[in-house]
Amino acid sequence: MSSAASASRSDAHPIADAPVSLCAREPHVPADRLVAEMVPPPRFDSVRFENYHPDPGQPSQAEAVRVLSGFAAGLGDEGTARRRRWFKREAPAPAGPSGIYLDGGYGVGKTHLLASLWHATPAPAERKAFGTFVELTNLVGALGFQQAVTALSGHRLLCIDEFELDDPGDTVLVSTLLGKLADAGVRLAATSNTLPGKLGEGRFAAADFMREIQGLSARFRSLRIDGEDYRHRGLPAAPPPFTDEQVTERAHATPGASLDDFGALLGHLARVHPSRYGALCEGVDAVFLRQVAPVADQATALRLVVLADRLYDREVPVMASGVPFDAIFSEEMLNGGYRKKYFRAISRLTALARDAA
């Protein structure tokens, strides 16, 4: 074969290292790293208040930028003010709310604004934390309640995206945690997702959030963000799956790929704490799955939801064979109490499958 032909063949089918298996990974993440990794996900690395573009027809969006910018600026000198009051034995000045709740529908930019608040807060990264409600509950599960309080109580800001109300036990747990942190001087900011039974509305009102966090409600200012809920238009159809042979061949031709059988990966997720799913995906640029099949039980389904979130946060494309991603959860699951999570996972896996295609 001529050198030109060889070069052409090489360009068409790039040579890559053999794909890794996620099932072969058992990450052990120290507690301090779990906390240090609570930062905005990569897709929100570059968001700022300056590149949030308010809709001129929705004044509440520009108002949200103004209020949150002021909230962030007020977090920079709090430590100095505390020390000054301590030395002078002064009573603390009347304070504004220690937390802000962003109330609005899908697609109005709540996560963009929440991540912008994190970036704008004039404090070192190690004194700010950003995570979803699920990541926060997983952190408490991994560290224990008191160690989680200790690990976060020195922070200036804790941002919680997609605060969930579908599990009363987790809601009480996180509300108690936030109360401890607020007492320690940590400022809080949160967005929320939809209550079970209200999926068609695309959001729930601030009153629902305030009622569920009970004693914390007085510490939060509700910031309404109006706008068109343009993302909530039903689930997109998942692209057709590939064959096992296509998935395997492409995995071996893709640098930074992982390759696993879907059933084996689900079994492995049961042995890895969900707080470590981010570390499980570390260094993986594309995920390849063979023989995707409907998920049989809710515990497994909820673990898959967390993995889908971590892959989506990292913008890792997913190429798969088997059933399409919009068929992995049963009708019973999609109509049950955790349906919001399942719809989100389908939407995100579908987006990643399109990226792979």
Salt bridges, closest charged atoms under 4 A:
GLU37 OE2 - ARG33 NE 2.40
GLU63 OE2 - ARG66 NH2 2.68
GLU78 OE1 - ARG156 NH2 3.92
GLU78 OE1 - ARG187 NH2 3.48
ASP103 OD1 - ARG203 NH2 2.66
GLU135 OE2 - ARG310 NE 3.55
GLU162 OE1 - ARG344 NH1 3.54
GLU162 OE2 - ARG348 NH2 3.34
GLU164 OE1 - LYS341 NZ 3.00
GLU164 OE2 - ARG344 NH1 3.49
ASP183 OD1 - ARG219 NH2 2.78
ASP208 OD2 - LYS198 NZ 3.38
ASP208 OD1 - ARG211 NH2 3.24
GLU212 OE2 - ARG211 NE 3.74
ASP226 OD1 - ARG224 NH2 3.17
GLU228 OE2 - ARG233 NH2 2.96
ASP261 OD1 - ARG290 NE 2.87
GLU282 OE1 - ARG33 NH2 2.47
ASP309 OD2 - ARG344 NH2 2.77
ASP309 OD1 - ARG348 NH1 2.87
ASP313 OD2 - ARG310 NH2 3.16
